[in-house]
Amino acid sequence: MTATFKPMTLELETERLYLSLWKDSDASWYRELVAERGKGMPTMATARENIAILRNRATENGIALLTIRRRDEGDYIGYCGLIIGRSTLEEPEVAYELFQRVHGNGYATEAATEIVNAAVATGRHKLWSTVRAWNAPSFRVLEKLGFERHHSTWDESGEIVWSVREL
Ligand SMILES: CC(C)(COP(=O)(O)OP(=O)(O)OC[C@H]1O[C@@H](n2cnc3c(N)ncnc32)[C@H](O)[C@@H]1OP(=O)(O)O)[C@@H](O)C(=O)NCCC(=O)NCCS
């Protein structure tokens, strides 16, 4: 039998941040965020397609990545949320990606803390995260969120560390 979960809340607020579902108008900053990965900037059309996919997944799965906007500055600084990723709908992954210019201010931790709370509210009991072994900042965020390292898997790019958080 498949467990049933409440849909995740798609509008969240923290002390410094608003988290919301993607809009078409997010395409321009989303392209710049992807470009920071160092493998080129997607076209506007591709960015819009990706955003449409993210919105459809939110409707289909009841979990989502949400955009992060700073309340005071009003600027978009990245995204954070739940995805199936390498895991499952029952025990999804937490994911986050922020612009380099805002790293080190506690924003990922602040946003992801609210996402963990939103996951609890859906009725879920466990979250995962899969992170490349070299990604120290991401491990630190997970540690601050109460995740524990669980096991590793490997693909063509190397080690992937799975961390788990019981809710
Ligand atoms: C991972 C990421 C989202 C963190 O965002 P952030 O807003 O800077 O995170 P926070 O400020 O909440 O926390 C970062 C923590 O990592 C620590 N940190 C940063 N660089 C570090 C390093 N090289 N080694 C160890 N810790 C490090 C910071 O000091 C901070 O911990 P502290 O609060 O104890 O000082 C951001 O680095 C990012 O977007 N990276 C690129 C995308 C990515 O890797 N996403 C995750 C894929 S699994």
The ligand as an SDF file (V2000), in Angstrom:
LIG
                    3D

 48 50  0  0  0  0  0  0  0  0999 V2000
   25.5240   24.5400   -0.1110 C   0  0  0  0  0  0  0  0  0  0  0  0
   25.0060   25.9780   -0.1290 C   0  0  0  0  0  0  0  0  0  0  0  0
   23.5440   25.9780   -0.5340 C   0  0  0  0  0  0  0  0  0  0  0  0
   25.1420   26.5820    1.2700 C   0  0  0  0  0  0  0  0  0  0  0  0
   24.5080   27.8630    1.2980 O   0  0  0  0  0  0  0  0  0  0  0  0
   24.8130   28.9490    2.4450 P   0  0  0  0  0  0  0  0  0  0  0  0
   23.6610   29.8870    2.4790 O   0  0  0  0  0  0  0  0  0  0  0  0
   26.1750   29.4980    2.2730 O   0  0  0  0  0  0  0  0  0  0  0  0
   24.7770   28.0030    3.7400 O   0  0  0  0  0  0  0  0  0  0  0  0
   24.8020   28.4950    5.2740 P   0  0  0  0  0  0  0  0  0  0  0  0
   25.3840   29.8620    5.3610 O   0  0  0  0  0  0  0  0  0  0  0  0
   23.4380   28.2560    5.8520 O   0  0  0  0  0  0  0  0  0  0  0  0
   25.7880   27.4300    5.9250 O   0  0  0  0  0  0  0  0  0  0  0  0
   27.0430   27.1300    5.3150 C   0  0  0  0  0  0  0  0  0  0  0  0
   27.9540   26.5240    6.3540 C   0  0  0  0  0  0  0  0  0  0  0  0
   29.0520   25.9000    5.6810 O   0  0  0  0  0  0  0  0  0  0  0  0
   30.2550   26.3980    6.2470 C   0  0  0  0  0  0  0  0  0  0  0  0
   31.2870   26.3180    5.2170 N   0  0  0  0  0  0  0  0  0  0  0  0
   31.4350   27.0890    4.1280 C   0  0  0  0  0  0  0  0  0  0  0  0
   32.5150   26.6770    3.4110 N   0  0  0  0  0  0  0  0  0  0  0  0
   33.0280   25.6220    4.0860 C   0  0  0  0  0  0  0  0  0  0  0  0
   34.1450   24.7660    3.8630 C   0  0  0  0  0  0  0  0  0  0  0  0
   34.9270   24.8990    2.7850 N   0  0  0  0  0  0  0  0  0  0  0  0
   34.3880   23.7800    4.7560 N   0  0  0  0  0  0  0  0  0  0  0  0
   33.5890   23.6160    5.8500 C   0  0  0  0  0  0  0  0  0  0  0  0
   32.5080   24.3990    6.1130 N   0  0  0  0  0  0  0  0  0  0  0  0
   32.2370   25.3830    5.2230 C   0  0  0  0  0  0  0  0  0  0  0  0
   29.9220   27.8020    6.6760 C   0  0  0  0  0  0  0  0  0  0  0  0
   30.8690   28.2940    7.5970 O   0  0  0  0  0  0  0  0  0  0  0  0
   28.5550   27.5610    7.3070 C   0  0  0  0  0  0  0  0  0  0  0  0
   28.6490   26.9350    8.5610 O   0  0  0  0  0  0  0  0  0  0  0  0
   28.5860   27.7740    9.9560 P   0  0  0  0  0  0  0  0  0  0  0  0
   27.2170   28.3950   10.0080 O   0  0  0  0  0  0  0  0  0  0  0  0
   28.8050   26.7480   11.0060 O   0  0  0  0  0  0  0  0  0  0  0  0
   29.6620   28.8280    9.8910 O   0  0  0  0  0  0  0  0  0  0  0  0
   25.8100   26.8620   -1.1090 C   0  0  0  0  0  0  0  0  0  0  0  0
   27.1770   26.7070   -0.8300 O   0  0  0  0  0  0  0  0  0  0  0  0
   25.5550   26.5040   -2.5630 C   0  0  0  0  0  0  0  0  0  0  0  0
   24.5920   26.9670   -3.1430 O   0  0  0  0  0  0  0  0  0  0  0  0
   26.4410   25.7280   -3.1770 N   0  0  0  0  0  0  0  0  0  0  0  0
   26.3100   25.3580   -4.5700 C   0  0  0  0  0  0  0  0  0  0  0  0
   25.1750   24.4130   -4.8010 C   0  0  0  0  0  0  0  0  0  0  0  0
   25.3060   23.1650   -3.9820 C   0  0  0  0  0  0  0  0  0  0  0  0
   26.3920   22.6400   -3.7930 O   0  0  0  0  0  0  0  0  0  0  0  0
   24.1480   22.6870   -3.5240 N   0  0  0  0  0  0  0  0  0  0  0  0
   24.0730   21.4470   -2.7890 C   0  0  0  0  0  0  0  0  0  0  0  0
   24.1010   20.3040   -3.7380 C   0  0  0  0  0  0  0  0  0  0  0  0
   23.9420   18.7860   -2.8530 S   0  0  0  0  0  0  0  0  0  0  0  0
  1  2  1  0
  2  3  1  0
  2  4  1  0
  2 36  1  0
  4  5  1  0
  5  6  1  0
  6  7  2  0
  6  8  1  0
  6  9  1  0
  9 10  1  0
 10 11  2  0
 10 12  1  0
 10 13  1  0
 13 14  1  0
 14 15  1  0
 15 16  1  0
 15 30  1  0
 16 17  1  0
 17 18  1  0
 17 28  1  0
 18 19  1  0
 18 27  1  0
 19 20  2  0
 20 21  1  0
 21 22  1  0
 21 27  2  0
 22 23  1  0
 22 24  2  0
 24 25  1  0
 25 26  2  0
 26 27  1  0
 28 29  1  0
 28 30  1  0
 30 31  1  0
 31 32  1  0
 32 33  2  0
 32 34  1  0
 32 35  1  0
 36 37  1  0
 36 38  1  0
 38 39  2  0
 38 40  1  0
 40 41  1  0
 41 42  1  0
 42 43  1  0
 43 44  2  0
 43 45  1  0
 45 46  1  0
 46 47  1  0
 47 48  1  0
M  END
$$$$
